[in-house]
């Protein structure tokens, strides 16, 4: 994530006077190149946030809860990638293509949503604004990157081990992911949905400002390295011709329709990886419901699912003179 | 599939006086061990079926269409693994746990259903007999084995190539499957569902004898070697407490409930591989619909999804004196 932030800040020419890289004392002193300079990672401290305008935080909920109030107190605006503040009523939860205006209501912290939720909302919202959504059933195909760089490395080393006839070890992830898959292992809730699934339910409602939106999700970790995919069934309040849905999505911000029925070519994780847009295809009338559509999407979990969305929020604030 | 048939015929002690292995002339002469003997593969010919009681066919639709009528003419009962005859009105389509009685109505050919459909029906049917199903939304996670042994080998060699920094080639499957996934590449239908998805719709209706059952499917090929998984959302006509569904499935034939919420342990392809039962878990009330349940299943695509189901049909005929 840190690497992706730096890469995006470079390529998108985000206006930076000075960039500080903050981490725990364990990483302090590490040297990292940025725009031709070499930056040194500093251990975070209460003094770190003096004269800082913007904090991009991606260090987990516990660290965000500890340090972001300190940064806000020092006058910084914080865009937080953790789930710590996402559902707090006074913290906007923002996908710039969906609810940009809510970013301007912040009180110091803006939350960056869950990756699968961002990808889904970018596609649901333009359809919902034309024909209201009644209910969504989604099954995810989530890559190892969602569990971090160590999970990606573990997937590769497990594959090597299996192909070499060696023992497969699972240390980062709870079960072997090589040539296997499993339900998302976030903590289980009282409803027997895992936290990841409940994030999709609750965060989609908040981002789309539809507190009663009906959504059910099954989240699955698959042996893919980087991009997430989702099989989405959407019931609308009225019939929605798939051709019309395709037209709307073709001009929707952050979305790219990828459909070649003759070649059987639709969105794939390897094509979504490293791209900014959410790829969507196989938009079709659901044969089981007169008001429903089925569709399939893939998006880069690290970019639009995380770092890119956070930087788009920062750009939104900057372009509107709010930084 | 041939290997799996032989292995199951051995371990299940199916009563065989004489076993013939038939193939195209390309494979004729190949020697294959069976119950301590060595059998020689013969090229199929019109004479192959004299005095044959039972044919287990797994050679694709074209071969089945050519040779099964010949076998039936010679007096054999044929259990066909291809999709050639599945939807013909006078051909029973049988999952022994679901519609065993229909096997006895055959006129020479009994069709073995599509793999994902078998796994799904074994789980849907016992629930449907208690509270009728109104609609099903399913997303599949289908292993390379569904595309044959060459696809499994290709997945492994693609992974090796990728890990070694070499070029990844896709020859058996249309796109790279290593660390990737794609929508099932069976031919596209006019409804923009692929054939695999339409098989799930039509075959489920026929097996469950519910010609108007509402079902929508998204079929996806994933980089798993052997077992298929499915995320299933089931709307019933009335509320269905998940605890009751779990009890019913716990005693349903061919099903094993695998749920350990404390360990976050649920069905996984590596655990379903080589097993006879369909594993099911995460049976939960759908928070988006008062009459719906969500559940997750995995089953060995080659066993229950194909060879085992065919042999169970043969056993059913034999045990009832119909062979």
Interface residues (C-beta under 8 A of the other chain):
Chain A: X135 X136 X137 X139 X141 X155 X156 X159 X160 X163 X174 X175 X176 X179 X180 X181 X182 X183 X185 X187 X188 X191 X192 X193 X194 X201 X214 X215 X216 X218 X220 X222 X223 X224 X225 X229 X231 X233 X242 X261 X264 X265 X266 X268 X269 X270 X281 X282 X283 X284 X285 X286 X287 X288 X289 X292 X294 X296
Chain B: X135 X136 X137 X139 X141 X155 X156 X159 X160 X163 X174 X175 X176 X179 X180 X181 X182 X183 X185 X187 X188 X191 X192 X193 X194 X201 X214 X215 X216 X218 X220 X222 X223 X224 X225 X229 X231 X233 X242 X261 X264 X265 X266 X268 X269 X270 X282 X283 X284 X285 X286 X287 X288 X289 X292 X294 X296
